[in-house]
Amino acid sequence: MRKKFIAGNWKMNLNTADAVTLATGLKNALGTADIDVAICPTMVQLTSVINVVNGSPIGVGAQNVYFENNGAFTGETSIAMLKDIACDYVIIGHSERRHVLGECNETINKKIKAALAGDVKPIFCIGELLEEREAAQTDAVLKTQITKGLKDISAEDMANITIAYEPVWAIGTGKVASPEQAQAAHAFTRETIKALYNDTVAANVRIQYGGSVKPDNAATLLSQPDVDGALVGGASLKVEDFMGIINNA
Ligand code: PEP
């Protein structure tokens, strides 16, 4: 039985005071549900948010990382630095990093390997563009992203990876995938993991859905057999909305 996992991607939003207020509100609102929850603020606010949720069941993730440990990489942050501040997760390969900031599958693979080696759990994002879906290329795109992103990653390490299926056309657009579309992509992702690894890895890997998840559509999405949680953008910025999603899980 896979435990549901709801993560909030705050993206490049909120100042530190607002981030602390939001984290505090979530910490106070979160009951004792048997569910994993994480929030992912900007690098600038990671330490403040970690200090707020310390001792609570809420995990904290970064939104990006660099694959080298240290050195002349101006503007970048290493896994060792995230680990040093007790960061639990890191989002890798988000569509905004792939399509706005030009990140490729090979870079994503290096980042996932660095995260695993440094003991920070990757949330590995995949997903097709609208034109790829319309050209019936969704499965091919997902297969390439999964195969290249997970290249040379062991079955053992897969226990520490969450996959987030996020159709790019549904991110921040209000156009959520139908439960059937989400289920089909999740089932295909699990089949691909099974082909790359084995039945056990495929049965255990958690696959989140991301793309305009809100309290009112969360229940049907999260009740699909292969949907194991959600990666939430806009609706993670308000306590009531994020809690509404968590409560529907
Ligand atoms: C995201 O940023 O990963 C995301 C899914 O955003 P939104 O929920 O706003 O579509």
Residues whose N, C-alpha, C, O or C-beta is under 5 A from the ligand:
A	BS01	PEP	N9 A170 I171 G172 T173 G210 G211 S212 V213 L231 V232 G233 G234 A235
